[in-house]
Amino acid sequence: MIAIIVILVLLLCLGWVLLFRHFKALQTANINLVKQEQREATLLYQLREVKEKYHKLEDKLRKVQYELYSAKHKEDHS
């Protein structure tokens, strides 16, 4: 009877050790996931900023091209 209780206690302890190891692994994986999500958010923010700068530069280029076109047209008609 005592041997059965000892075996059950050992199995219970082994179960707790395995559960703790899995908990630590899940905790580490969760930390890595949070870091990846933060990195993704940072990259998305940077991408939005770059797109905004690109659109501004594109608009500026169109304006300069129009001004050059207008200046050339005035020269041709003068």
N, C-alpha and C positions, 0 to 999 in steps of 0.2 A: 504494500500500500504506500509506504514512504517512497519507494522507488518511482512509482507512478507520479506522485506529487512533485518529486525532484525533476522528473522528465518534463512535466507540464510547466513547472517554473522556468526551466531552461528554455523550453520552446517559447514561452511568453517573453523572456528576456531577449531571445534571438529575434523574435518578431518586433520588439520595440527597437532593437538596434537597426534592423532592416528598414523599419518605418522612419527612423531618424535619418538614415542615409538618404532615403528617397526624398524626405522633406528638404534636406540640405541641397540635393541636386535640383529639386524643383525651385527652391529659393534662388539658387545661382542662375538657373535658366530664366527665371522671372526678371532678375536684375539685368541680364543680358538683353532680354526682350525690351525692357524699359529703355535701356541705352540705345538700342537700335531705333526705337520709336522716336526718341529725342533727336537722334541723328537725322532720321527721315524728315522730321518737322523742320529742322534747321536747313536741310537741303531744299525742301519745298519753298521755304521762305526766301532762300538765296535765288532759287529759280524764278520766283515771282519778281524779285528785284531786278534780275538780269533781263527778264522779258520786258519789264517796264522801261528800263534804260534802252533796250533795243527798239521799242516802239517810239520812244522820244527821238532817238537818233534817226530812225527811219523817217519820221515826220520832218525832222530838220533837213534831211537829205532831199526829200520831195520839195520842200520850200526853196532850197538852194537851186535845185534843178529847174524849178519853175522860174525863179529869178533869172537864171542864165538863159533859159529859153526866151523869156520876155525881153531881156537885153539884146539877144541876138535878133529877135524879130524887129525890135526898134531900129537896130543898125541896118537891117535889110531894107526897111521901108524909108529910111532917111536918105 
